[in-house]
Amino acid sequence: MVSDVNPGASAPRYEPVALVADDVVVTYGGVRAVDGVSLRAESGAVTGLIGPNGAGKSSLIGVFAGAQKSTQGHIHLGEEDITSLSPYQRSNRGLARTFQTARVFSRLSVIENVIAGEKHEKPGGLTSAIFERRNWRDQEDATSDRAFAYLTEFGMADKAETRCGELSGGQRRIIEYLRVLMARPRAILLDEPTVGMAPWLLARLAEDLRRLCSEGVSVLLVGHEMSFIREVCDVVVVMANGKVIARGEFDEVAKNEIVQQAYLGRRVVGAR
């Protein structure tokens, strides 16, 4: 099976929006894991979020996604305050995410996992009701073609019918990422997306992130792989002890003395 479908060709063009945290606080038993953090991930850019273990990055990502309750602060997607919305409602607004440990449906095939990210809207009106079966068949065919096109672009078309439980950790991360793309998101949270990924997949992911930026999508990427962060991120935000301690271009923050101290006095790998 060969696909000549461009998976992004039929994607709707959303109004570009930024993803914003304003004075966010998260406490665990009186300890501030996130201590008054404000962060803005602009549309059309990849914003990197880095910091030593325990810096509060995962808690902040959880607040963005709606999986973690904050004790203070607000989250905005564009002009809309989404602080009180559930993860499902945020997803419907165009916010998508991957997880620190890739979440896939292990017993389903690779292509079924990718297709699961598609948001279907049932056609309405009398004409659609009359031709409903044909409309749904056409939509399902288009969805399958789009999912297969993504798999082809990431060199995984030959694994379309393989169960996801048989994939390597890095391959599962790619499938989770492709599932996110199927939702045509306005903003994406990527939590450690490069762990276990082969170098050629890293290169393909970097290329695709640049494509997303060209389409106005905002991306917030948490990572420890500094060479990848340096390559793909337009701006880097550094957290330590629950606070933002630096922000700017990678080389700028990597030379920051406070950042160096936060990384146990070591030079941040990848800095020039």
SVG drawing of the C-alpha trace seen along z (x, -y; Angstrom):
<svg xmlns="http://www.w3.org/2000/svg" viewBox="-34 -37 65 44">
<polyline fill="none" stroke="black" stroke-width="0.4" points="0.0,0.0 1.4,-3.4 -0.1,-6.7 0.3,-9.9 -1.7,-11.9 -0.2,-15.0 -1.3,-14.6 -1.4,-18.4 -3.0,-19.4 -6.6,-19.4 -5.7,-20.8 -7.8,-23.8 -6.0,-27.0 -6.7,-28.1 -6.1,-31.6 -2.6,-31.5 -2.7,-31.4 -0.2,-31.5 -0.3,-29.1 0.2,-31.1 0.7,-30.4 0.2,-33.4 1.6,-33.3 1.0,-29.5 1.5,-27.9 1.3,-24.2 1.7,-22.9 2.2,-19.4 1.8,-19.3 2.9,-22.9 5.9,-22.6 5.7,-24.8 6.6,-22.5 5.7,-25.4 6.3,-28.8 4.6,-31.7 5.6,-30.7 4.6,-32.8 5.4,-31.4 4.4,-32.2 4.7,-29.7 4.2,-31.8 2.4,-30.6 4.7,-29.5 7.5,-28.7 9.0,-25.9 9.5,-26.9 11.8,-24.6 11.3,-24.0 14.4,-22.6 15.8,-22.3 17.3,-19.7 15.2,-16.9 12.6,-18.2 12.5,-21.7 8.7,-21.6 8.5,-21.0 6.2,-18.0 3.9,-19.7 3.7,-22.8 3.0,-20.7 0.2,-19.0 -1.3,-22.4 -1.2,-23.4 -2.9,-20.1 -5.6,-20.3 -4.4,-17.1 -2.9,-18.9 -4.8,-21.4 -3.0,-24.7 -3.5,-26.5 -3.0,-29.9 -2.7,-31.3 -4.3,-31.0 -3.8,-29.2 -4.8,-30.9 -5.1,-29.5 -5.1,-32.6 -7.6,-35.0 -9.5,-32.3 -9.0,-31.5 -9.0,-27.7 -8.0,-27.3 -11.3,-25.7 -11.6,-23.4 -11.0,-19.7 -8.3,-18.0 -11.1,-16.8 -12.4,-20.4 -8.9,-21.7 -8.4,-19.1 -11.6,-20.3 -10.1,-23.8 -7.1,-22.5 -4.6,-21.7 -2.9,-18.3 -0.1,-16.6 2.2,-13.6 3.3,-12.1 6.6,-11.4 6.0,-7.7 4.4,-7.2 0.7,-6.1 -0.5,-3.8 -3.1,-1.2 -0.8,1.8 -3.3,4.3 -4.3,2.1 -2.4,1.9 -0.1,-1.1 -2.4,-2.6 -5.4,-2.2 -3.4,-4.1 -2.7,-6.9 -6.3,-7.1 -7.5,-7.3 -6.3,-10.9 -8.7,-12.1 -11.6,-14.3 -14.7,-13.3 -17.6,-15.6 -20.9,-14.0 -22.2,-15.7 -25.5,-17.5 -28.6,-18.5 -31.1,-16.6 -28.8,-15.9 -26.2,-14.5 -28.8,-12.4 -29.8,-10.9 -26.2,-10.3 -24.9,-9.6 -23.4,-6.2 -21.6,-7.4 -20.3,-10.5 -18.9,-8.5 -17.3,-6.0 -15.6,-8.9 -14.5,-10.4 -13.1,-7.1 -11.2,-6.5 -9.7,-10.0 -8.7,-9.5 -7.0,-6.2 -5.1,-7.7 -4.0,-10.6 -2.8,-8.3 -0.9,-6.1 0.7,-9.2 2.1,-10.2 3.4,-6.7 5.1,-6.9 6.7,-10.2 8.2,-8.8 9.4,-5.6 6.9,-3.3 4.4,-2.4 5.7,1.2 4.5,1.4 1.0,0.2 -0.6,3.5 1.8,4.3 0.5,4.2 1.8,1.2 2.8,3.4 5.5,4.8 7.2,1.5 10.3,0.1 10.0,-2.8 11.1,-5.4 8.7,-4.1 5.8,-4.3 6.7,-7.9 6.5,-8.6 3.1,-6.9 1.9,-9.0 3.2,-12.1 1.4,-11.2 -1.8,-10.6 -1.5,-14.2 -1.0,-15.5 -4.2,-13.7 -6.1,-16.1 -4.8,-19.1 -3.9,-20.9 -3.4,-24.7 -0.9,-24.1 1.1,-21.0 2.7,-20.0 5.6,-17.5 6.9,-15.9 10.3,-14.3 9.5,-13.3 13.0,-12.2 13.7,-9.5 14.7,-6.2 14.4,-7.6 16.9,-6.6 18.9,-9.4 17.1,-9.3 13.7,-9.6 15.1,-12.6 16.0,-14.3 12.5,-13.6 10.8,-14.9 12.9,-18.1 11.9,-18.6 8.2,-18.1 8.3,-20.5 9.7,-23.2 6.7,-22.4 4.3,-22.9 5.8,-26.2 5.4,-27.4 1.7,-26.6 1.4,-28.7 1.1,-26.0 2.6,-26.7 4.8,-24.0 6.0,-23.7 8.7,-21.0 10.1,-19.6 13.4,-17.8 16.8,-16.8 18.5,-16.2 20.3,-19.5 21.5,-19.1 17.9,-18.5 16.7,-21.5 19.4,-23.7 18.4,-22.6 14.6,-23.0 13.8,-25.5 13.3,-29.2 13.4,-30.2 14.3,-28.2 12.9,-28.7 14.9,-27.3 13.2,-26.2 14.8,-25.3 13.2,-24.8 9.8,-25.6 10.8,-29.0 11.8,-30.3 15.4,-31.3 16.3,-32.2 14.8,-32.5 16.1,-33.4 17.9,-31.7 19.7,-28.4 23.3,-29.7 22.3,-32.7 20.7,-30.7 23.4,-27.9 26.1,-30.4 24.0,-31.9 25.8,-31.4 22.6,-30.8 21.6,-28.1 25.1,-26.5 24.7,-26.4 21.2,-24.9 22.8,-22.1 25.2,-21.3 27.9,-23.6 28.3,-21.8 28.4,-23.5 25.1,-22.7 25.8,-20.2 25.4,-21.6 26.3,-25.2 28.7,-27.0"/>
</svg>
